Every structure is written in C-alpha cells, then in structure tokens.
Amino acid sequence: MACALMTQWLFNFVIAKITPIMLADITYGTFLLFGSLCIVMGVYTIFFVPETKGVPLESIHMLFEDNIIKGAFMDTFPGKSRAKGLQNHQNANDADSMDGDIRKGGGRVMQREEA
C-alpha cells in the first residue's frame, strides 16, 4: 500500500512539473495527449478490470482467481457477468453459519426458567 501511495504522489509531482512546459511548447497537443490517455485507460478498465458492483468484500477474491483477463472480458457482457452470481454469495453463507450456530448451540438463546 505504501508503494502504491508513493507512486501516486510521484506521478502527481511529475505531471504538475511537466504540464506547464507542455502547455508552453505544444499548446493544444497537451489536451490531446491527456485526453487520449484517458480514453486508453477507459478501454483498459472496461476490458481488463472485473465488475465488483454489489459483490460483498469477502467474495471479491473469487473474481481475481483463474484467468483475470478472460473473466473481466466476460463481465463486459451482462448475461455472462460473474458478479451477479456472487452478489448473494455472502448472504447465503451468513444464513448457513447462523443456522449452524443455532443448531450447535453457539448462538445466545434466552430460555425461561420454570417456576
């Protein structure tokens, strides 16, 4: 995490120092460069980053198993989205564990005393 933060700060510094020079030398080309990089990053995100909307935090690791690129590409098609199958994954596990705790006596159940 520290390396990611350091890299973020480093590139923010580089962009802050380089942008005025680029604006002075290539004027509107600066906009075209940064705009084209944004488009490339958008395309990369669509095709290579898995969809995590609605997926519980405990189940996200399943999206990054096996072939990430193939899985993320499949996620671009709503019918083949792996995230939809994982949306209720944690809820089902919670219900099973709660039932198991009650059956095993792990839950706190209040009982009335007979007088």
Backbone torsions as a table, in degrees:
resi	resn	phi	psi	omega
1	MET	NA	-39.1	-180.0
2	ALA	-65.1	-38.8	178.9
3	CYS	-65.2	-39.1	178.7
4	ALA	-64.2	-42.6	179.1
5	LEU	-66.4	-40.8	178.2
6	MET	-62.3	-43.3	179.3
7	THR	-63.7	-41.5	178.1
8	GLN	-59.4	-47.9	180.0
9	TRP	-64.8	-39.3	-179.5
10	LEU	-61.6	-48.5	-178.0
11	PHE	-71.8	-31.2	172.1
12	ASN	-61.1	-41.6	178.2
13	PHE	-63.7	-45.9	-179.3
14	VAL	-61.3	-45.4	179.9
15	ILE	-64.7	-39.9	179.1
16	ALA	-64.0	-34.1	-179.9
17	LYS	-81.0	-32.7	-174.6
18	ILE	-85.6	-30.7	-175.0
19	THR	-58.6	-46.2	178.3
20	PRO	-61.4	-36.3	178.1
21	ILE	-66.0	-43.6	179.5
22	MET	-64.9	-40.9	179.3
23	LEU	-64.0	-35.3	179.7
24	ALA	-72.5	-36.5	-174.3
25	ASP	-90.5	-45.6	-173.3
26	ILE	-115.0	6.2	177.0
27	THR	40.3	-108.4	-174.1
28	TYR	-67.6	-17.2	177.0
29	GLY	-62.9	-26.8	176.7
30	THR	-62.3	-46.2	177.4
31	PHE	-61.2	-44.3	-179.5
32	LEU	-63.1	-39.7	179.0
33	LEU	-63.5	-53.2	-178.3
34	PHE	-66.7	-35.9	177.3
35	GLY	-64.7	-43.4	179.0
36	SER	-67.0	-35.5	176.2
37	LEU	-65.4	-36.6	176.4
38	CYS	-64.6	-39.9	177.8
39	ILE	-64.6	-43.4	178.3
40	VAL	-61.7	-42.5	178.8
41	MET	-65.1	-36.7	177.3
42	GLY	-64.2	-44.1	178.2
43	VAL	-63.6	-42.9	177.9
44	TYR	-59.0	-43.9	-178.8
45	THR	-64.0	-42.4	-178.7
46	ILE	-63.5	-41.9	-173.1
47	PHE	-94.9	-18.6	-172.9
48	PHE	-125.2	1.4	179.1
49	VAL	-116.6	123.5	-177.2
50	PRO	-66.6	150.3	176.7
51	GLU	-76.9	131.0	-178.9
52	THR	-120.7	9.2	-177.7
53	LYS	-63.3	125.2	176.7
54	GLY	80.2	-2.7	-179.2
55	VAL	-86.8	128.6	178.5
56	PRO	-62.7	149.4	-177.5
57	LEU	-56.9	-34.9	-177.8
58	GLU	-71.4	-15.0	-177.5
59	SER	-106.8	-3.7	-175.9
60	ILE	-63.7	-31.7	-179.2
61	HIS	-58.7	-25.5	179.3
62	MET	-67.9	-27.5	178.5
63	LEU	-71.1	-23.7	-176.3
64	PHE	-100.0	8.9	176.2
65	GLU	-84.9	162.8	179.5
66	ASP	61.1	-138.4	-176.5
67	ASN	-90.2	105.9	-175.0
68	ILE	-64.4	-43.0	-176.2
69	ILE	-64.9	-45.3	179.3
70	LYS	-63.9	-42.5	179.8
71	GLY	-65.3	-42.1	179.5
72	ALA	-67.2	-36.2	177.2
73	PHE	-65.1	-38.6	177.3
74	MET	-65.2	-32.4	-179.2
75	ASP	-67.8	-17.2	178.9
76	THR	-71.0	-19.0	177.3
77	PHE	-100.1	116.9	-174.6
78	PRO	-55.5	-33.5	-178.9
79	GLY	-70.1	-24.3	-177.3
80	LYS	-107.1	10.9	-175.4
81	SER	-65.1	125.9	178.5
82	ARG	-76.3	-23.6	-176.9
83	ALA	-65.9	-34.6	-180.0
84	LYS	-62.5	-37.4	179.2
85	GLY	-70.4	-23.3	-178.7
86	LEU	-96.1	-5.7	-177.3
87	GLN	-61.7	-39.4	-179.3
88	ASN	-99.9	5.7	-177.1
89	HIS	-60.5	-48.0	-177.9
90	GLN	-69.6	-38.1	179.5
91	ASN	-61.8	-39.9	178.2
92	ALA	-66.6	-40.3	178.5
93	ASN	-65.9	-38.5	178.7
94	ASP	-64.2	-42.4	-179.7
95	ALA	-64.6	-41.1	178.6
96	ASP	-64.2	-43.1	-177.9
97	SER	-69.2	-34.6	178.0
98	MET	-67.2	-42.9	177.6
99	ASP	-62.6	-40.4	179.3
100	GLY	-64.6	-39.2	179.0
101	ASP	-65.4	-40.1	-178.8
102	ILE	-68.5	-41.0	179.5
103	ARG	-67.7	-35.7	-179.0
104	LYS	-82.3	-9.2	-178.3
105	GLY	86.5	12.8	-178.4
106	GLY	-77.9	-22.8	-178.9
107	GLY	-80.5	159.6	178.6
108	ARG	-89.4	106.3	179.8
109	VAL	-115.6	125.9	-179.8
110	MET	-83.3	134.4	177.3
111	GLN	-119.8	143.7	178.4
112	ARG	-82.8	144.8	175.9
113	GLU	-86.7	140.1	178.2
114	GLU	-81.0	132.5	-177.9
115	ALA	-91.4	NA	NA
